[in-house]
Structure formats: structure tokens, C-alpha cells
Amino acid sequence: MIAYLKGNLIKKSTSQAILDVSGVGYCVWIPLSTYLKLGNLNETMELFIYTHLTDNSLSLYGFSTEEEREIFLKLISISGIGPKLALNILSGIEASDLEDAIRKSDVARISLIPGIGKKTALRIAVELQEKLEKKERALVASGFEEKEDLISALMNLGFKRKEVETVVDEAIKSLSLEAGFEKLLRDSLKRMAKL
């Protein structure tokens, strides 16, 4: 399965891009949002790929970001929505706007996408809302574990929990959880030294 391609862009249209990867030209279906982010011909590009295999064909679908590919995968998991329709949806609305409309159950906004009726819009809103909520709960849970690990590490160094919690919250707010445990721990220690 192909999950990522990086190569020279040798041809592009609003629905397809052809990447030359070490002398092999890959034809990739893309949404309009990805097309708008493509560079000029003969520039190096990278695309996150979904490989769709059926009895009759092998198709590659490419996206400029992993988040865009993730929402595409959620869309095709809905009964009645195939890759072409999912691509059409992402061509009609930015991935972040679609997620926002799903969270708000904004069926009217989703049904404005060309080719999407009210029934399909409702199905998208209902089915994907559950999946987005699961993703957010997982992120919160992993963030909680990371925070507890930081608090525990600082308490093992002899600091009191109350002062440690405040410092860890400040470090997370300043750097975000994506900074990683080590950077957050260093930042927290600097903050503790100032107390």
C-alpha cells in the first residue's frame, strides 16, 4: 500500500496530479484544496496517499496534509460514500470547516457542497460527529497522561504537588503538548527555579 509520495510535479489539473518519483510517474486524484497548495511544475512535492484497490482498478488519492487524508478516510467509512464522492466533498469545503460543521451538526452548511443532498449531509453529520468526539476524547486522555507524567517527575525531585500543577499547566499552555515530555520538563524546571 502506498501511503506517501514525494517527487517532481510533472502535470497537474484541478482533480489530478502526476508525480515523478525516481522515474516512475504516479497519477494521483486530489481535491481542489490540495490543488490550490500544489507548487509549480517540476518542483518537488509531497502528498499523503490513500491507496484504493478494487477488482477492476488501483487508484491513488493524494492530500497536502495528513489531517485532510484523515477526514477523507472518515468520509469513506460512511455507507454510500466512496472515494470520488469524498474527494468531491473535500473539494467543496475545507477539511477544518467540514469538521466544524460536523461538530455543530450544521446540516445546511454540509448540504451546500455540490452533489450532497440533505439526507447524505445528515448522515455525514451524525456518523462523523461520533468519530470526531472519540478522537477528541483520546487526545484529552493522552494529554492528561502526559501532564500526570510531568507532575510525577517533578514531585520525584522533591517539589510539592500544588506548585508543580500550576507550573506544568503554564508550561503546557506556553509550549503545547506536541513539544514532547523532555521540552515540557525542562521548561517546567526553569519555571520552578524562578519560584
Secondary structure as GFF3:
##gff-version 3
##sequence-region A 1 195
A	DSSP	beta_strand	4	12	.	.	.	ID=ss1
A	DSSP	beta_strand	16	21	.	.	.	ID=ss2
A	DSSP	beta_strand	24	29	.	.	.	ID=ss3
A	DSSP	alpha_helix	32	35	.	.	.	ID=ss4
A	DSSP	beta_strand	44	53	.	.	.	ID=ss5
A	DSSP	beta_strand	58	63	.	.	.	ID=ss6
A	DSSP	alpha_helix	66	76	.	.	.	ID=ss7
A	DSSP	alpha_helix	83	92	.	.	.	ID=ss8
A	DSSP	alpha_helix	95	103	.	.	.	ID=ss9
A	DSSP	alpha_helix	107	110	.	.	.	ID=ss10
A	DSSP	alpha_helix	118	156	.	.	.	ID=ss11
A	DSSP	alpha_helix	161	175	.	.	.	ID=ss12
A	DSSP	three_ten_helix	177	179	.	.	.	ID=ss13
A	DSSP	alpha_helix	181	194	.	.	.	ID=ss14
###
